[in-house]
């Protein structure tokens, strides 16, 4: 499988030069055209442009898809970031907004596929809203994944190039506490203090979690004036879980919270919004990758679109993208010398599974 590192680097510069901040739908649309042109040149086929609520996604399908290659072209970097974080390659390190997360992954994917003898049985999906939770693309991802026997996710690698063999799932909650207002100086006893009840709820959640599950109160809001007993309070809770069973158990615990302050009422809003990618979903694919070249697998806390493919039962291997570091940060970078070997790994994996 012949892959040209210099051509990959030129293609990476082209993608990085087109900024694609998730919140700017026009920028995402422009980026989609650049990605579409690059993919069309390397795959010798035009993609289907799928626009959902203004967000542009791209899909290439070849025959009856059995393997899904999944990536995204949106980034967290606002327009104008190129002026403060310009494209550069110094001492084999490429830098620029979105270079690691995950424009290098897209380049590696296109060049890997271009090296294959046949693209039959392959579907490529490049979404435009992963960085903001895949709000419009999640149903599309899940629909394709249900029909495939493997999904390869081109998110950036973990430390030292490790593949991501498990990801935590996520749940988000808003606990709304209803109390009763009263003058805090004249007759506080006639009020029902929602802030005090919120404190009880926060303390009650300290006993939840463990074994990789985290339950973290984040934003807390209460009251309307400094001389008034708070009539309402809100506690936002971020939950991360390693398994679907843990996600269900925590959900039951949070929904079972009851008020301690007499007269207060608690309403639970939200719930699971991203299933975990359990290690069992990646085991066979990781073993296949390890038979192609030496690789290491790790479990990570953050979620990706791989959570959705695994969540519908499609075997999934994540972290097949760039080797480097600093995602979303000033030091975001890619090790250029690793791009071609990673593309070769993806090509070998895709060919093995699509057969």
ZIRA-V662480 format. One record per residue. N is the residue number from 1. RES is the residue in three letters. NEAR is the number of other C-alpha atoms within 12 Angstrom. Layout:
BEGIN
n:N res:RES near:NEAR
n:N res:RES near:NEAR
END
This chain:
BEGIN
n:1 res:UNK near:19
n:2 res:UNK near:19
n:3 res:UNK near:28
n:4 res:UNK near:24
n:5 res:UNK near:26
n:6 res:UNK near:18
n:7 res:UNK near:21
n:8 res:UNK near:36
n:9 res:UNK near:35
n:10 res:UNK near:23
n:11 res:UNK near:32
n:12 res:UNK near:43
n:13 res:UNK near:34
n:14 res:UNK near:26
n:15 res:UNK near:41
n:16 res:UNK near:42
n:17 res:UNK near:30
n:18 res:UNK near:36
n:19 res:UNK near:41
n:20 res:UNK near:44
n:21 res:UNK near:35
n:22 res:UNK near:34
n:23 res:UNK near:24
n:24 res:UNK near:25
n:25 res:UNK near:27
n:26 res:UNK near:22
n:27 res:UNK near:29
n:28 res:UNK near:39
n:29 res:UNK near:33
n:30 res:UNK near:26
n:31 res:UNK near:37
n:32 res:UNK near:41
n:33 res:UNK near:30
n:34 res:UNK near:31
n:35 res:UNK near:50
n:36 res:UNK near:36
n:37 res:UNK near:24
n:38 res:UNK near:33
n:39 res:UNK near:33
n:40 res:UNK near:24
n:41 res:UNK near:19
n:42 res:UNK near:29
n:43 res:UNK near:32
n:44 res:UNK near:21
n:45 res:UNK near:22
n:46 res:UNK near:21
n:47 res:UNK near:29
n:48 res:UNK near:25
n:49 res:UNK near:24
n:50 res:UNK near:24
n:51 res:UNK near:23
n:52 res:UNK near:21
n:53 res:UNK near:15
n:54 res:UNK near:21
n:55 res:UNK near:35
n:56 res:UNK near:39
n:57 res:UNK near:40
n:58 res:UNK near:43
n:59 res:UNK near:36
n:60 res:UNK near:37
n:61 res:UNK near:28
n:62 res:UNK near:26
n:63 res:UNK near:15
n:64 res:UNK near:19
n:65 res:UNK near:30
n:66 res:UNK near:31
n:67 res:UNK near:43
n:68 res:UNK near:51
n:69 res:UNK near:54
n:70 res:UNK near:51
n:71 res:UNK near:47
n:72 res:UNK near:52
n:73 res:UNK near:52
n:74 res:UNK near:48
n:75 res:UNK near:41
n:76 res:UNK near:33
n:77 res:UNK near:35
n:78 res:UNK near:24
n:79 res:UNK near:27
n:80 res:UNK near:19
n:81 res:UNK near:25
n:82 res:UNK near:25
n:83 res:UNK near:15
n:84 res:UNK near:16
n:85 res:UNK near:26
n:86 res:UNK near:25
n:87 res:UNK near:30
n:88 res:UNK near:26
n:89 res:UNK near:21
n:90 res:UNK near:14
n:91 res:UNK near:12
n:92 res:UNK near:18
n:93 res:UNK near:25
n:94 res:UNK near:37
n:95 res:UNK near:40
n:96 res:UNK near:42
n:97 res:UNK near:44
n:98 res:UNK near:52
n:99 res:UNK near:56
n:100 res:UNK near:51
n:101 res:UNK near:47
n:102 res:UNK near:50
n:103 res:UNK near:51
n:104 res:UNK near:54
n:105 res:UNK near:49
n:106 res:UNK near:53
n:107 res:UNK near:53
n:108 res:UNK near:51
n:109 res:UNK near:53
n:110 res:UNK near:48
n:111 res:UNK near:40
n:112 res:UNK near:41
n:113 res:UNK near:43
n:114 res:UNK near:32
n:115 res:UNK near:27
n:116 res:UNK near:30
n:117 res:UNK near:18
n:118 res:UNK near:20
n:119 res:UNK near:34
n:120 res:UNK near:24
n:121 res:UNK near:28
n:122 res:UNK near:39
n:123 res:UNK near:39
n:124 res:UNK near:47
n:125 res:UNK near:46
n:126 res:UNK near:49
n:127 res:UNK near:50
n:128 res:UNK near:50
n:129 res:UNK near:40
n:130 res:UNK near:38
n:131 res:UNK near:32
n:132 res:UNK near:24
n:133 res:UNK near:26
n:134 res:UNK near:34
n:135 res:UNK near:23
n:136 res:UNK near:24
n:137 res:UNK near:35
n:138 res:UNK near:34
n:139 res:UNK near:19
n:140 res:UNK near:31
n:141 res:UNK near:42
n:142 res:UNK near:29
n:143 res:UNK near:21
n:144 res:UNK near:34
n:145 res:UNK near:37
n:146 res:UNK near:25
n:147 res:UNK near:24
n:148 res:UNK near:31
n:149 res:UNK near:34
n:150 res:UNK near:42
n:151 res:UNK near:51
n:152 res:UNK near:54
n:153 res:UNK near:51
n:154 res:UNK near:47
n:155 res:UNK near:49
n:156 res:UNK near:48
n:157 res:UNK near:40
n:158 res:UNK near:33
n:159 res:UNK near:22
n:160 res:UNK near:20
n:161 res:UNK near:30
n:162 res:UNK near:32
n:163 res:UNK near:42
n:164 res:UNK near:43
n:165 res:UNK near:43
n:166 res:UNK near:39
n:167 res:UNK near:43
n:168 res:UNK near:41
n:169 res:UNK near:41
n:170 res:UNK near:38
n:171 res:UNK near:35
n:172 res:UNK near:31
n:173 res:UNK near:31
n:174 res:UNK near:31
n:175 res:UNK near:41
n:176 res:UNK near:33
n:177 res:UNK near:40
n:178 res:UNK near:33
n:179 res:UNK near:33
n:180 res:UNK near:31
n:181 res:UNK near:30
n:182 res:UNK near:25
n:183 res:UNK near:22
n:184 res:UNK near:22
n:185 res:UNK near:14
n:186 res:UNK near:12
n:187 res:UNK near:15
n:188 res:UNK near:18
n:189 res:UNK near:16
n:190 res:UNK near:20
n:191 res:UNK near:28
n:192 res:UNK near:33
n:193 res:UNK near:36
n:194 res:UNK near:40
n:195 res:UNK near:37
n:196 res:UNK near:32
n:197 res:UNK near:39
n:198 res:UNK near:42
n:199 res:UNK near:25
n:200 res:UNK near:24
n:201 res:UNK near:40
n:202 res:UNK near:32
n:203 res:UNK near:18
n:204 res:UNK near:22
n:205 res:UNK near:31
n:206 res:UNK near:20
n:207 res:UNK near:16
n:208 res:UNK near:30
n:209 res:UNK near:26
n:210 res:UNK near:19
n:211 res:UNK near:15
n:212 res:UNK near:22
n:213 res:UNK near:31
n:214 res:UNK near:29
n:215 res:UNK near:33
n:216 res:UNK near:31
n:217 res:UNK near:29
n:218 res:UNK near:19
n:219 res:UNK near:19
n:220 res:UNK near:26
n:221 res:UNK near:24
n:222 res:UNK near:29
n:223 res:UNK near:28
n:224 res:UNK near:20
n:225 res:UNK near:14
n:226 res:UNK near:13
n:227 res:UNK near:16
n:228 res:UNK near:27
n:229 res:UNK near:31
n:230 res:UNK near:32
n:231 res:UNK near:33
n:232 res:UNK near:33
n:233 res:UNK near:36
n:234 res:UNK near:34
n:235 res:UNK near:37
n:236 res:UNK near:31
n:237 res:UNK near:34
n:238 res:UNK near:31
n:239 res:UNK near:43
n:240 res:UNK near:40
n:241 res:UNK near:42
n:242 res:UNK near:37
n:243 res:UNK near:35
n:244 res:UNK near:30
n:245 res:UNK near:19
n:246 res:UNK near:30
n:247 res:UNK near:37
n:248 res:UNK near:27
n:249 res:UNK near:24
n:250 res:UNK near:37
n:251 res:UNK near:33
n:252 res:UNK near:16
n:253 res:UNK near:24
n:254 res:UNK near:39
n:255 res:UNK near:24
n:256 res:UNK near:18
n:257 res:UNK near:26
n:258 res:UNK near:26
n:259 res:UNK near:30
n:260 res:UNK near:24
n:261 res:UNK near:23
n:262 res:UNK near:19
n:263 res:UNK near:20
n:264 res:UNK near:29
n:265 res:UNK near:28
n:266 res:UNK near:31
n:267 res:UNK near:28
n:268 res:UNK near:27
n:269 res:UNK near:20
n:270 res:UNK near:22
n:271 res:UNK near:28
n:272 res:UNK near:32
n:273 res:UNK near:28
n:274 res:UNK near:38
n:275 res:UNK near:39
n:276 res:UNK near:45
n:277 res:UNK near:44
n:278 res:UNK near:39
n:279 res:UNK near:32
n:280 res:UNK near:25
n:281 res:UNK near:35
n:282 res:UNK near:39
n:283 res:UNK near:27
n:284 res:UNK near:22
n:285 res:UNK near:37
n:286 res:UNK near:36
n:287 res:UNK near:22
n:288 res:UNK near:23
n:289 res:UNK near:36
n:290 res:UNK near:22
n:291 res:UNK near:16
n:292 res:UNK near:21
n:293 res:UNK near:19
n:294 res:UNK near:17
n:295 res:UNK near:27
n:296 res:UNK near:23
n:297 res:UNK near:29
n:298 res:UNK near:27
n:299 res:UNK near:33
n:300 res:UNK near:29
n:301 res:UNK near:26
n:302 res:UNK near:32
n:303 res:UNK near:39
n:304 res:UNK near:45
n:305 res:UNK near:51
n:306 res:UNK near:49
n:307 res:UNK near:50
n:308 res:UNK near:42
n:309 res:UNK near:44
n:310 res:UNK near:44
n:311 res:UNK near:38
n:312 res:UNK near:32
n:313 res:UNK near:27
n:314 res:UNK near:36
n:315 res:UNK near:37
n:316 res:UNK near:48
n:317 res:UNK near:52
n:318 res:UNK near:52
n:319 res:UNK near:50
n:320 res:UNK near:53
n:321 res:UNK near:48
n:322 res:UNK near:51
n:323 res:UNK near:40
n:324 res:UNK near:37
n:325 res:UNK near:32
n:326 res:UNK near:26
n:327 res:UNK near:32
n:328 res:UNK near:26
n:329 res:UNK near:20
n:330 res:UNK near:21
n:331 res:UNK near:22
n:332 res:UNK near:32
n:333 res:UNK near:39
n:334 res:UNK near:44
n:335 res:UNK near:33
n:336 res:UNK near:37
n:337 res:UNK near:25
n:338 res:UNK near:30
n:339 res:UNK near:45
n:340 res:UNK near:34
n:341 res:UNK near:32
n:342 res:UNK near:44
n:343 res:UNK near:39
n:344 res:UNK near:32
n:345 res:UNK near:40
n:346 res:UNK near:51
n:347 res:UNK near:36
n:348 res:UNK near:31
n:349 res:UNK near:38
n:350 res:UNK near:42
n:351 res:UNK near:32
n:352 res:UNK near:25
n:353 res:UNK near:29
n:354 res:UNK near:31
n:355 res:UNK near:20
END
